């Protein structure tokens, strides 16, 4: 409940930059849907959104560019599709 309240307050303030750390990984499906919709609206209104997430589908849905970090270091930055493809390849190689 505290997370929902915090997110609602952040959206009401209408910040120039919105930092979202794993928000969409919590809550029920309806909260996740409403949160994603609110983020889309902010992006289209010109707000810069920094989304920290492990959810590849959500990243692909919300992001144009991606910074992939591993243990606090930048691995790759660029177009969403390219970075996610490289990430998936690296994760797949580690699991062999």
C-alpha positions as CSV (number, residue, x, y, z in Angstrom):
1,X,0.0,0.0,0.0
2,X,2.9,2.4,0.8
3,X,4.3,1.8,-2.7
4,X,1.0,2.7,-4.3
5,X,0.8,5.8,-2.3
6,X,4.3,6.8,-3.1
7,X,3.8,6.2,-6.9
8,X,0.6,8.2,-6.8
9,X,2.3,11.2,-5.1
10,X,5.2,11.1,-7.6
11,X,2.7,11.3,-10.5
12,X,0.7,14.1,-8.9
13,X,3.8,16.3,-8.6
14,X,4.4,16.0,-12.3
15,X,8.2,15.7,-12.1
16,X,10.6,16.5,-15.0
17,X,12.4,13.2,-14.3
18,X,10.6,10.2,-12.8
19,X,12.8,7.4,-11.3
20,X,10.9,4.1,-11.1
21,X,12.8,1.2,-9.4
22,X,11.1,-2.2,-9.9
23,X,7.7,-0.7,-9.3
24,X,6.0,-2.8,-11.9
25,X,7.2,-6.0,-10.3
26,X,4.9,-5.7,-7.3
27,X,1.2,-5.4,-6.8
28,X,-1.7,-7.1,-8.5
29,X,-2.3,-7.2,-12.3
30,X,-4.6,-4.1,-12.1
31,X,-2.0,-2.0,-10.3
32,X,0.7,-3.1,-12.8
33,X,-1.6,-2.2,-15.7
34,X,-2.5,1.2,-14.2
35,X,1.2,2.0,-13.4
36,X,2.3,1.1,-16.9
37,X,-0.4,3.3,-18.4
38,X,0.6,6.2,-16.1
39,X,4.2,5.8,-17.2
40,X,3.2,5.8,-20.9
41,X,1.2,9.0,-20.3
42,X,4.1,10.7,-18.6
43,X,6.5,9.7,-21.4
44,X,4.1,11.1,-24.0
45,X,3.8,14.3,-22.0
46,X,7.6,14.8,-22.2
47,X,8.7,13.5,-18.8
48,X,12.0,11.7,-18.7
49,X,11.4,8.3,-17.1
50,X,14.3,6.2,-15.7
51,X,13.0,2.6,-15.2
52,X,15.0,0.1,-13.3
53,X,13.7,-3.4,-13.9
54,X,14.5,-7.0,-14.7
55,X,11.2,-7.4,-16.6
56,X,12.3,-7.6,-20.2
57,X,8.7,-7.4,-21.5
58,X,8.0,-4.3,-19.6
59,X,11.3,-2.7,-20.7
60,X,10.5,-3.5,-24.3
61,X,7.1,-2.0,-23.9
62,X,8.1,1.2,-22.1
63,X,11.7,2.0,-23.2
64,X,13.3,3.4,-26.4
65,X,16.8,3.2,-25.1
66,X,18.4,0.9,-22.5
67,X,21.4,0.9,-20.3
68,X,22.4,-2.7,-19.3
69,X,24.3,-2.8,-16.1
70,X,26.0,-5.7,-14.4
71,X,27.4,-5.4,-10.9
72,X,27.3,-1.6,-11.1
73,X,29.1,-1.4,-14.4
74,X,27.8,-0.4,-17.8
75,X,27.8,-3.3,-20.2
76,X,25.9,-1.8,-23.1
77,X,23.7,1.1,-24.0
78,X,21.6,1.7,-27.1
79,X,18.3,0.8,-28.8
80,X,16.1,-1.3,-26.7
81,X,15.9,-4.3,-29.1
82,X,19.7,-4.5,-29.6
83,X,20.5,-4.3,-25.9
84,X,17.9,-6.8,-24.9
85,X,19.1,-9.2,-27.6
86,X,22.7,-8.9,-26.3
87,X,21.5,-9.4,-22.7
88,X,19.5,-12.5,-23.6
89,X,22.5,-13.9,-25.5
90,X,24.8,-13.3,-22.5
91,X,22.4,-14.8,-20.0
92,X,21.9,-17.8,-22.3
93,X,25.6,-18.3,-22.6
94,X,26.0,-18.2,-18.8
95,X,23.4,-21.0,-18.3
96,X,25.3,-23.4,-20.5
